[in-house]
């Protein structure tokens, strides 16, 4: 007798047929698989400069032929084309989005409709500063009209108007389920004056104002966002600028004491980065006391990056202080050529270099930094403990791409069970 016509005696409620059992089990397994892959956060909103810009730059400044980042070899490692990212591939924000189960964050200026921002938006722009240009001009530092943090926050408010027209209270659920990456920002407030020959002593006097701007932006945002349910903000510090190849070339010294013996980085420049980061962490601690119900997480870019310079081999990096793309020389850079401009050179394998173009990290370095953050050792408090509902982070292993392997293995197991059940059905 075939399974479809078989019957069982007793009572009015018969047992499920084998086919029905298989269908029910498959449905449960597929439902479980989908549940496992539900993103920890529904959206990611990010602000910052070229370390975070996923493609806003060309929309704001156009396809400026003077900007090499808008054409190859930028983007060659992962995207196989220039995307407006200032690197050979993915950035920290890309790795974070992927680890959270989200797509790469759409640049704000590349979208038009609410549907375009279903998973968040990136407001970062290459060259952006925390402070307004007027701040620098008032202190004798020439500064063009460039993007700054206030502008990025205005774009964010404009986007909220698009996502929740007429009544921002309609954004409560969305904001509650979003992660906010506020930075990295502030680096250009130092880079631009440094490249114009301003003394480090004078630049150091800018730092309290930079920190105050970041803090006030977070405070004002919190006042608006907390009312809408914001729960998690990730605020990065500055990278160790004493390890930047262009600065190692520009400020090259004959004095041994100017360099860190463990890394070969410029000691005085790294001390400046640490000064900025100390002021920032102190300020974030104050904000936590004011907003105890919000997770304000410090992302220690400095500490995560120093792992690269102290132990590059663990990341497969062979030249942590050299640029893959540039003008050659000891640090892969020169004063006459730069990546994508002039008589530049490109290495065969960017993954073996700590820097891509002399100012911006390579994808390999960004990945190493992201791993340091997502494992929790370089976030304060640990992002793994402050986002308990996020298995993609808490289960993260040795790579930010472990999630993808875990998904494949999980779906393979599901497929095997389905196969066994189908075999059982056909053999019945």
C-alpha positions as CSV (number, residue, x, y, z in Angstrom):
1,X,0.0,0.0,0.0
2,X,1.4,3.4,-0.9
3,X,2.0,5.9,1.8
4,X,-0.7,8.2,0.4
5,X,-3.4,5.6,1.0
6,X,-2.2,4.0,4.2
7,X,-4.3,4.5,7.3
8,X,-3.9,3.9,11.0
9,X,-6.6,2.7,13.3
10,X,-7.8,4.2,16.6
11,X,-9.5,7.5,17.4
12,X,-10.5,10.3,15.1
13,X,-7.1,12.0,14.8
14,X,-4.8,10.1,12.6
15,X,-1.0,10.5,12.7
16,X,0.8,12.6,10.1
17,X,1.9,10.8,7.0
18,X,5.7,10.5,6.3
19,X,5.4,13.1,3.5
20,X,3.7,15.5,5.9
21,X,6.5,14.9,8.5
22,X,9.2,15.6,6.0
23,X,7.5,18.9,4.9
24,X,7.0,20.0,8.5
25,X,10.7,19.2,9.4
26,X,12.0,21.0,6.3
27,X,9.9,24.0,7.1
28,X,11.2,24.1,10.7
29,X,14.8,23.7,9.5
30,X,14.6,26.4,6.9
31,X,12.9,28.7,9.3
32,X,15.7,28.1,11.8
33,X,18.3,28.8,9.2
34,X,16.7,32.1,8.2
35,X,16.4,33.1,11.9
36,X,20.1,32.4,12.4
37,X,21.0,34.9,9.6
38,X,18.7,37.7,10.8
39,X,20.9,40.8,11.1
40,X,21.8,42.0,14.6
41,X,21.0,45.5,13.5
42,X,18.5,46.4,10.8
43,X,20.5,49.4,9.7
44,X,24.0,50.9,9.9
45,X,24.5,54.7,9.8
46,X,28.1,55.9,9.5
47,X,29.8,59.3,9.5
48,X,33.5,60.3,9.0
49,X,36.2,60.9,6.4
50,X,38.1,58.9,3.8
51,X,38.6,56.0,6.2
52,X,34.9,55.4,6.1
53,X,33.7,56.9,2.8
54,X,32.1,54.2,0.7
55,X,31.5,56.4,-2.3
56,X,30.1,59.9,-1.5
57,X,33.2,61.7,-2.7
58,X,32.5,61.5,-6.4
59,X,28.9,62.6,-6.0
60,X,30.0,65.8,-4.1
61,X,33.2,66.7,-6.0
62,X,32.4,65.1,-9.4
63,X,34.8,62.9,-11.3
64,X,37.7,65.2,-10.6
65,X,40.6,64.0,-12.8
66,X,43.0,65.2,-10.1
67,X,41.6,62.7,-7.6
68,X,43.2,59.3,-8.2
69,X,40.9,57.5,-5.8
70,X,38.1,57.8,-8.4
71,X,39.9,55.5,-10.9
72,X,42.0,52.4,-10.9
73,X,44.1,51.0,-9.4
74,X,41.9,52.0,-6.4
75,X,39.5,49.2,-5.6
76,X,41.4,46.5,-7.5
77,X,41.6,43.9,-4.7
78,X,38.0,43.3,-3.9
79,X,35.6,45.3,-6.1
80,X,37.8,45.1,-9.2
81,X,37.0,48.8,-9.9
82,X,37.2,52.2,-8.3
83,X,34.2,52.7,-6.0
84,X,35.2,56.0,-4.4
85,X,36.8,54.1,-1.5
86,X,40.3,55.4,-0.7
87,X,41.9,51.9,-0.6
88,X,42.4,48.9,-2.8
89,X,39.3,47.2,-1.3
90,X,37.0,47.1,1.7
91,X,37.1,49.4,4.7
92,X,36.5,48.8,8.4
93,X,32.8,49.8,7.9
94,X,32.5,47.2,5.2
95,X,33.8,44.5,7.4
96,X,31.6,45.6,10.3
97,X,28.5,45.6,8.0
98,X,29.3,42.1,6.7
99,X,29.9,40.7,10.2
100,X,26.5,42.1,11.3
101,X,24.8,40.4,8.4
102,X,24.2,43.7,6.5
103,X,25.1,44.6,2.9
104,X,27.8,47.3,2.4
105,X,26.4,50.6,3.5
106,X,25.1,52.7,0.7
107,X,26.7,56.2,0.2
108,X,24.0,58.8,1.1
109,X,24.5,60.7,-2.1
110,X,23.9,57.6,-4.3
111,X,20.3,57.1,-3.1
112,X,17.1,58.9,-3.8
113,X,14.2,56.9,-2.2
114,X,13.5,55.6,1.2
115,X,13.9,52.1,-0.2
116,X,17.5,52.9,-1.2
117,X,18.3,53.2,2.5
118,X,16.5,50.1,3.8
119,X,19.8,49.0,5.5
120,X,21.2,52.4,6.5
121,X,23.4,55.1,4.9
122,X,26.9,56.3,4.9
123,X,27.5,60.1,5.2
124,X,31.3,60.0,5.4
125,X,33.3,61.9,2.8
126,X,36.9,61.8,1.9
127,X,38.7,64.9,3.3
128,X,36.0,65.7,5.8
129,X,36.9,67.4,9.1
130,X,35.3,67.5,12.5
131,X,35.6,71.3,12.7
132,X,34.3,73.9,10.3
133,X,36.8,75.5,7.9
134,X,36.2,78.9,9.6
135,X,37.9,77.5,12.7
136,X,41.2,77.0,10.9
137,X,41.0,80.2,8.9
138,X,40.6,82.2,12.2
139,X,43.8,80.6,13.4
140,X,45.8,81.4,10.3
141,X,45.5,78.0,8.6
142,X,44.3,78.2,5.0
143,X,41.3,75.9,4.4
144,X,39.0,75.4,1.5
145,X,35.3,74.9,1.9
146,X,35.2,71.2,2.6
147,X,32.7,68.8,4.2
148,X,32.6,68.8,8.0
149,X,30.8,66.9,10.7
150,X,27.9,69.4,10.9
151,X,27.2,68.9,7.2
152,X,27.1,65.2,7.6
153,X,24.7,65.4,10.5
154,X,22.4,67.7,8.5
155,X,22.3,65.1,5.7
156,X,21.3,62.5,8.3
157,X,18.4,64.7,9.5
158,X,17.3,65.2,5.9
159,X,17.3,61.4,5.5
160,X,15.2,61.0,8.6
161,X,12.7,63.3,7.0
162,X,12.6,61.0,3.9
163,X,12.3,57.8,5.9
164,X,9.7,59.2,8.4
165,X,7.9,62.0,6.5
166,X,5.8,64.2,8.7
167,X,6.5,62.6,12.0
168,X,9.9,61.5,13.3
169,X,8.2,59.4,16.0
170,X,7.6,56.9,13.2
171,X,11.4,56.3,13.1
172,X,11.4,54.9,16.7
173,X,11.6,51.2,15.7
174,X,14.1,51.9,13.0
175,X,16.5,53.9,15.2
176,X,16.2,51.4,18.0
177,X,17.5,48.7,15.7
178,X,20.3,50.7,14.1
179,X,24.0,50.9,14.8
180,X,25.7,54.3,14.6
181,X,29.3,54.5,13.6
182,X,30.5,58.0,14.4
183,X,33.9,58.3,12.8
184,X,36.7,58.0,12.3
185,X,36.6,61.8,12.2
186,X,39.2,64.4,13.3
187,X,42.2,63.0,11.5
188,X,42.0,65.6,8.7
189,X,41.8,68.4,11.3
190,X,45.4,67.5,11.9
191,X,46.5,66.2,8.5
192,X,45.7,69.3,6.6
193,X,47.5,71.7,8.9
194,X,50.5,69.2,9.1
195,X,50.8,69.1,5.3
196,X,50.7,73.0,5.3
197,X,53.7,73.1,7.6
198,X,51.8,74.1,10.8
199,X,53.8,73.1,13.9
200,X,52.7,70.2,16.0
201,X,52.5,72.4,19.0
202,X,49.9,74.6,17.4
203,X,48.0,71.6,16.0
204,X,48.0,70.1,19.5
205,X,46.1,73.2,20.6
206,X,43.3,72.3,18.2
207,X,42.6,68.9,19.8
208,X,40.3,70.0,22.6
209,X,38.2,71.8,20.0
210,X,38.1,68.7,17.8
211,X,37.0,66.5,20.8
212,X,34.4,69.1,21.9
213,X,32.9,69.0,18.4
214,X,32.7,65.2,18.3
215,X,31.2,65.3,21.8
216,X,28.7,68.0,21.0
217,X,27.7,66.2,17.9
218,X,27.1,63.0,19.8
219,X,25.3,64.9,22.6
220,X,23.0,66.7,20.2
221,X,22.4,63.5,18.2
222,X,21.6,61.6,21.4
223,X,19.1,64.2,22.5
224,X,17.3,63.6,19.2
225,X,18.0,59.9,18.7
226,X,17.5,58.7,22.3
227,X,14.0,60.0,22.0
228,X,13.7,57.9,18.9
229,X,15.2,54.8,20.7
230,X,18.9,54.9,19.8
231,X,20.8,52.3,21.7
232,X,24.2,51.7,20.3
233,X,26.9,54.2,19.1
234,X,30.4,53.1,18.1
235,X,33.0,56.0,18.2
236,X,36.5,55.3,16.7
237,X,39.7,57.0,17.8
238,X,42.5,58.1,15.5
239,X,45.0,55.7,13.9
240,X,48.8,55.9,14.8
241,X,49.7,58.6,12.4
242,X,53.4,58.1,13.1
243,X,53.2,54.8,11.1
244,X,51.8,56.5,8.0
245,X,54.3,56.1,5.1
246,X,54.0,59.7,3.8
247,X,54.7,61.1,7.3
248,X,57.6,58.7,7.7
249,X,59.0,60.2,4.5
250,X,58.2,63.8,5.1
251,X,59.4,63.9,8.7
252,X,62.3,61.5,8.3
253,X,64.9,62.0,11.0
254,X,68.5,61.0,11.7
255,X,67.7,60.8,15.4
256,X,67.2,57.3,16.6
257,X,65.2,58.5,19.6
258,X,62.5,59.9,17.2
259,X,61.4,56.4,16.3
260,X,59.7,53.6,18.3
261,X,62.2,50.7,18.4
262,X,59.5,48.1,18.3
263,X,57.7,49.4,15.2
264,X,59.9,52.0,13.4
265,X,57.0,54.5,13.6
266,X,57.6,58.1,14.5
267,X,57.3,58.4,18.3
268,X,56.2,62.0,18.6
269,X,53.4,61.6,16.0
270,X,52.1,58.5,17.7
271,X,52.2,60.3,21.0
272,X,50.0,63.0,19.4
273,X,47.5,60.3,18.3
274,X,47.4,58.9,21.8
275,X,46.8,62.4,23.2
276,X,43.7,62.8,20.9
277,X,42.4,59.4,21.9
278,X,42.9,60.0,25.6
279,X,40.8,63.2,25.4
280,X,38.2,61.3,23.4
281,X,37.9,58.4,25.8
282,X,37.6,60.8,28.7
283,X,34.8,62.6,27.0
284,X,33.0,59.4,26.1
285,X,33.1,58.3,29.7
286,X,31.3,61.6,30.6
287,X,28.7,60.9,28.0
288,X,28.1,57.4,29.3
289,X,27.3,58.8,32.7
290,X,24.8,61.2,31.2
291,X,23.2,58.4,29.1
292,X,23.5,55.1,31.0
293,X,20.9,53.4,28.9
294,X,22.9,53.9,25.7
295,X,25.9,51.8,24.7
296,X,28.6,54.3,23.8
297,X,31.4,52.2,22.6
298,X,35.0,53.4,22.0
299,X,36.6,51.8,19.0
300,X,40.3,51.7,19.6
301,X,41.6,52.0,16.0
302,X,45.1,52.9,17.5
303,X,45.4,49.7,19.5
304,X,44.0,47.5,16.8
305,X,46.3,49.0,14.2
306,X,49.4,48.7,16.4
307,X,48.9,44.9,16.3
308,X,49.8,45.2,12.6
309,X,53.0,47.1,13.2
310,X,54.1,45.0,16.2
311,X,53.2,41.6,14.7
312,X,52.5,42.0,10.9
313,X,53.1,38.3,10.2
314,X,49.9,37.2,12.0
315,X,48.0,39.1,9.4
316,X,50.1,38.0,6.4
317,X,51.5,41.4,6.1
318,X,55.2,41.7,5.1
319,X,55.7,45.5,4.8
320,X,53.5,47.2,7.4
321,X,55.2,50.7,7.0
322,X,55.3,50.7,3.2
323,X,52.7,51.7,0.6
324,X,51.7,49.2,-2.1
325,X,50.8,52.0,-4.6
326,X,53.0,55.1,-4.8
327,X,56.4,56.4,-5.9
328,X,58.7,53.7,-4.5
329,X,61.5,54.4,-2.0
330,X,61.9,53.1,1.5
331,X,58.3,53.6,2.4
332,X,56.8,53.1,-1.1
333,X,56.1,56.8,-1.5
334,X,57.9,59.8,-3.0
335,X,57.4,63.6,-3.3
336,X,57.0,63.4,-7.1
337,X,54.4,60.7,-7.6
338,X,51.4,59.2,-5.7
339,X,49.1,56.3,-6.3
340,X,47.2,56.9,-9.6
341,X,49.1,60.1,-10.4
342,X,52.4,60.7,-12.1
343,X,55.0,57.9,-12.5
344,X,53.6,55.7,-9.8
345,X,54.3,52.1,-9.0
346,X,51.9,49.3,-7.8
347,X,52.9,46.2,-5.9
348,X,52.0,42.7,-7.0
349,X,50.1,41.8,-3.8
350,X,48.4,44.6,-1.8
351,X,47.6,42.1,0.9
352,X,51.2,42.0,2.0
353,X,51.3,45.8,2.7
354,X,50.0,47.8,5.6
355,X,49.3,50.9,3.5
356,X,47.6,51.2,0.2
357,X,48.6,54.6,-1.0
358,X,50.8,56.1,1.7
359,X,48.0,57.8,3.6
360,X,45.3,55.1,3.7
361,X,45.5,51.6,5.0
362,X,45.3,48.6,2.7
363,X,42.3,46.2,2.7
364,X,44.5,43.8,4.7
365,X,45.1,46.4,7.4
366,X,41.4,47.4,7.5
367,X,40.5,43.8,7.9
368,X,43.0,43.4,10.8
369,X,41.6,46.5,12.5
370,X,38.0,45.2,12.1
371,X,38.9,41.8,13.6
372,X,40.4,43.6,16.6
373,X,37.2,45.6,17.1
374,X,34.7,42.8,16.5
375,X,36.5,40.3,18.8
376,X,36.0,42.9,21.5
377,X,39.5,43.4,22.6
378,X,39.7,46.8,21.0
379,X,36.3,48.1,21.9
380,X,35.5,49.7,25.3
381,X,33.2,48.4,26.5
382,X,33.4,45.2,24.5
383,X,31.1,45.3,21.5
384,X,30.6,41.5,22.0
385,X,29.2,42.0,25.5
386,X,27.1,45.2,24.8
387,X,25.4,43.6,21.8
388,X,24.2,40.3,23.4
389,X,21.5,39.8,20.8
390,X,24.1,39.6,18.1
391,X,25.4,36.0,17.6
392,X,27.3,37.1,14.5
393,X,29.6,39.1,16.7
394,X,29.7,36.9,19.8
395,X,30.5,33.8,17.7
396,X,33.1,35.5,15.6
397,X,36.3,33.5,15.3
398,X,39.6,34.3,13.7
399,X,38.2,36.2,10.8
400,X,35.5,38.7,10.1
401,X,34.5,36.4,7.3
402,X,34.0,33.5,9.6
403,X,30.3,34.3,9.6
404,X,30.1,33.3,5.9
405,X,31.8,30.0,6.6
406,X,29.5,29.4,9.5
407,X,26.5,30.1,7.3
408,X,27.7,27.7,4.6
409,X,28.3,24.9,7.2
410,X,24.9,25.5,8.8
411,X,23.1,25.3,5.5
412,X,25.1,22.2,4.5
413,X,23.9,20.5,7.7
414,X,20.3,21.5,6.9
415,X,20.7,20.1,3.4
416,X,22.1,16.9,4.7
417,X,19.1,16.4,7.1
418,X,16.7,17.2,4.3
419,X,18.5,14.6,2.1
420,X,18.1,12.0,4.8
421,X,14.4,12.8,5.2
422,X,13.8,12.6,1.5
423,X,15.6,9.2,1.4
424,X,13.4,8.0,4.2
425,X,10.3,9.2,2.3
426,X,11.2,7.6,-0.9
427,X,12.1,4.3,0.9
428,X,8.9,4.1,2.8
